[in-house]
Amino acid sequence: MPLNNYIGFFRILLTLIFAMCLRIVPLSSELAVLNPDWVLIVLIYWSLYIPERVGIFNAWTFGLLTDVLLGRMLGQYALAYSLIIYICLKFHKRLRQFPLLQQGLFIFFCLLLSQLLLFFIKNLQHPAQLHASFWLPVFTGTLSWPLVYGLLSFVSMFRRIK
């Protein structure tokens, strides 16, 4: 594998590790409910713009790492991330052509589907009620999409990651 491929791989890996750090950053209880699923947002970006490099296996792997990182039941984030990335891969050619606002709408539905799946799995373990805090990470993740898009586009701009 040429050196440029290794550099591209490490850029993707570093952005995902940074997203995992943002996922567990210690916040007050009021701000913790606003913390979006950074790992999923970064995975969505890379699967839309480099689908041949970031796919379902990467989503499954980082989902398992997120399960361990957050101390959740092993496999729930892996399942949610894999499903969302499958949808992204299915529609990536169309989605890349959409303006940022329409991509944001797609991101909203991806994050919502992930939250619903995680809530359903949590509800199987022990019944829970849906609270207003359920929606907050979805909204903050959607609102942060333009920032994530801009930053990751800047990261991948130096030497095109392929």
N, C-alpha and C positions, 0 to 999 in steps of 0.2 A: 504494500500500500504506500503510495507516495506521501511525502511529508505533509503536503497540503491537506490530505484526508485526515491525518492524525490531528492537525491543528483544528480542522473543522469539528472533529469528534470531541476534542477537549473543550472547544467553545460551547458546544451543545451541552456537554456534561457539566461545565461550570455554571451555565445559566440554570440548569435544573438543580444543582446543589445549592445555588443562591436562592432559588425559589423554595427549596425545602427549609432553608434557614429562615426565610421570611414567614414560612408556615408555622414555625415554632417560636418565633420571637416573643419574649415575655411582654404581655400587654395587660393593662388593667382589665377588669371584667367587662367594663362598658365598651372598651375598644376591641376586646377579643372577639366579640360577636360580629364585628365589622371586618375581620380579617378574612379575605377571600381565599379560595383554593389556588394559591399561586402556582403550585406544581401542575395542576390541570391546565391552567391558562397558558403556561409556558409549553406544555406538551401540545396543546392545541395549535399554538403558533408554529412550532417546528413541524408538526404533522401537516399543516396546511402549506407551508412553504418549502419543506424538504421531505416530501412523503416517502422518498426512497431511502432516507436515512433514519427517520423517526416513525415507528409504526406501533402496532399492537403489542409486540414483545417488549418494547421500551416502556409503553404505558403500563403493562402488567408488572414489569420489574420495578418501576418507580412507584406504582401503586402498592406493591408489597413493602417497599422501603417506607412509604408514608404510613402504612398500617403499623409497622414496627415503631416508627418515629413518634406517632401519636398514641400508641398503646391501644389500638383498636383491634377488633376481631380480625385475624389474619385473612386477607382476601377480599374484604369489602371495598377498599379503595382500589385494589387491583381490578376487580370486576367493573366498578364504575368507570375508571380511567380507560380500560380496554374498550368498553362499549362506546364511550364518547369518541375515542380516537378512531374506532372503526367507522363511526358516522362521519367524522372529519375526512378520513381517507376516501370514503365513498363519494363525497361531494367537493373534494379539494380543488378540482379544476374550475368549478363554477364559483366557489367561494373566494378564490384569489382575485376574480374579476370584479367582485362586489366592492362598492365604496365602503369606507371604514364604518359608517353608520349602520349599514346593512350587515356587515360582519359582526358588529356589536349586538345586533338582534340575534344572530345565530349563536354568539357566545352566551347571551342570556339564556337561550333555550338549552344549550349544552350544560351550563352550570345548574340550571333548574332541574334538568333530568338527572344529573349527578346527585344533587341534594335529595331529590325524591327517592332515588335508588338507595342512597345511604340511610335515609329516614326509614324506608321500608325494611331494610336489613336490621336496623336498630330496633324497630317495632317488633320484629320477629323474636328478638332476644328478650325484651321486656316491653310491654305496651307503653307508648309515650304519646303525648299530645303535640299537635303542631302549634308552635308559638310564632310570634312575630319575628323572633330572632332567626327563624328558618330562612326568611327572605333576604335578610341583610347581607350575607356573603354573596348571594347571587347578584344583588344590585351593585355592591361595591366591586365585585369582579367584572361586571359589565362596564361599569364606569372606568375601571382601570385598564380596560382593553386598549384604548388609544395610546396610553403611556407604555404599556408592555409592547405593543406593536412597534412604536417608535424606537424604544430602547433595543429591542431584539433585531430590528432592521438595521440599526446602527452597528450592533455587534457583528452581524453577518455581512456588513458592507465591506469591511477592510479587504479581506480576500474571500471572495464568494465561497461560501460553504457548500460543497456538493459532495 
